[in-house]
């Protein structure tokens, strides 16, 4: 018997299954009018501090929930829960990122249909989270000043997929050779339309601009939803 | 860095098609991967070997066609191929503008497999 080698066409996206879950999650969120924000950065850039500042600034106007991803700890979720905001910890069990099905489980663990805004604090990592669609409406990232202005050169994918960049820890600017103009130029090469906002979670500088951007995006999203429903 | 979940996805897709086509053995899998991805060919193969051990896909070779990272100038639409290791100070060779749209380099695609 001859063994015949066949060429079998597959033609599928490698992360196609995750994309399908992410798209169906977005449809569900649109139906409920819930704005899901995926917040990414390297470890220690200030994700939890930014979320705390955002809650403080926006909780009077929006009902907020937080999904905290961590490889194996619950420290961040405990800090958020102490503010009285619904928060759930998603342990990724060693994985370096969140995917859409993990986010879906996390949302089911909080009473998400009553919320206006859910913030995902993704795993601290500038590589893997850029490849996995979480189902979020917008992607945000933080780059902190001590990390340096060269990060767009090292992690181009992350900088190219985000809608907004927060340059955090601007209170360190005087202590470093970080050049804001150089950063802008490097970001614009791959993502000319990215919104860039300078913040310091320590002093509170720029938090009003960030909150205004986020509130604006939530309103645009909610209006699109209602137009769509009619 | 995230080769394992990516390879898990490839492996699941390959097995699904192997069952559909009554495959006895997979010899090779042909992939299209953009150069902007952070995947390393050596680790992709190692993780694939680990996942496929004892299945019809055991021993299959991963053939990766790397898709170049190409930018298009926002102003004059000139296209230029870029090197991920050399992204600083890119300017359009035609009009010297510095803002671009990414045209390719993010591909993540399974094309086909060679099997019996």
Interface residues (C-beta under 8 A of the other chain):
Chain A: X3 X4 X5 X6 X7 X8 X9 X10 X11 X12 X13 X14 X15 X16 X17 X18 X95 X96 X97 X99 X125 X127 X128 X131 X132 X150 X152 X153 X156 X157 X160 X185 X186 X188 X189 X190 X192
Chain B: X1 X2 X5 X6 X9 X10 X12 X13 X14 X17 X21 X23 X27 X31 X33 X36 X37 X38 X71 X74 X84 X87 X88 X89 X90 X98 X99 X100 X101 X102 X106 X108 X109 X110 X111 X112 X113 X114 X115 X116
